[in-house]
Amino acid sequence: MPELNTRWDIFCTVVDNFGDIGVTWRLARQLVAEHSLKVRLWIDDLHAFERLCPDIDIEASQQWQQGVEVCKWPTDWPPTEAADVVIAAFACQLPSAYMDAMAEREKPPLWMNLDYLSAEDWIVGCHGLPSVKYKHVQKYFFFPGFQEGTGGLLREKGLLERRWQFQQSPQAQREFLQGLGIDRAEDALLISLFAYENSGLASWLETMASDSTPTHLLVPEGRILADLERWLGVDGLAAGAVHVRDALTVQILPFVRQDQYDLLLWSCDFNAVRGEDSFVRAQWAARPLLWHIYQQEEDVHLDKLDAFLERYVQGLTPAASEAISGLWRAWNAGETMGDHWQSTRKHWPELQKHADAWCLEQALQADLAAALVQFYVNWI
Ligand code: TRH
């Protein structure tokens, strides 16, 4: 890849949750660290950002974080020179003054829409195609994805090697977990749970509590806590709380910084994740996982769920495939989880091996940051 002395602007509006900022912050850091680019990240909500990166100053209109120029999206847009490459994350609308600045450049910038992640087949046909124009500035679709012909997934250089080393070291894992106040029993299944509200949770907890082997469930503070409180019969769950119900220990964790969240996923035997970014990180953890997909209108998210499952289960025996698919579908429909969890547990060694193989297969693709840079190189 040639040395690129270019400026990139990434625009992020926080619609809800943490996925918008989670993805753009990760991408911005990687473009700086691995491609030596000058990156500005424009964000409209620094509060959401602070949860992932507590070092930020939420009052600052401009600040440097890990080599990225982080700018608060101003209400009144000041005169700003447009960058060489402009990324609008998740179809966010750029400020009109900035669009004019793009059009005024002698050489128009490469303008891309970084789309939502999907495993659906149509993604391949649309990735890289021209979208709308503003004056003479052309916008392009850029689709992340799991298959050849897409923009790939965010994956930092050396990520899998770092993960492997961590997972090979019981001491590193113990130290990390102890830092979060987690005292893991040797024989307990360790599970992390990051999810939206879910009426299926109670039946899953019930099954884990009555299991013959112990489970230690780690729950970062978030939207699932109300369901958990209801089942435990307690109020005001907060980080640090530990409750034991028969074979199940439930422990509430603080929402940790993004890099620490990776270590949490790497430490657990099973990860329940959601949305987009944690979903991808759990795949890099190479452990069996459960995805709570972000709900969309008219249930279009269910097509996305099926498209992913169809890909993911390839190579599994029919019984293991049925078990994991059943578990994911039940979770996303808020249905009873007990039988599905028991079937999943029966196929554990196979599902573990498969998670590893899936991770390696996905890592054969170019990572998303490299694919974006390559797209730019091809474009110039
Ligand atoms: O927060 P999310 O539900 O985000 C969602 C989705 O991205 C969805 O597709 C999008 O439309 C919507 O936002 C607007 O889930 P996601 O994508 O996993 O983002 C969570 C981020 O938070 C991710 O970067 C991981 C990070 N995280 C931490 O840094 N620390 C933590 O303790 C936890 C639990 C998460």
Residues whose N, C-alpha, C, O or C-beta is under 5 A from the ligand:
A	BS01	TRH	V15 D16 N17 F18 G19 D20 G22 V23 L52 F194 P220 P254 F255 V256 R257 Q258 Y261 R274 G275 E276 D277 S278 F279 Y294
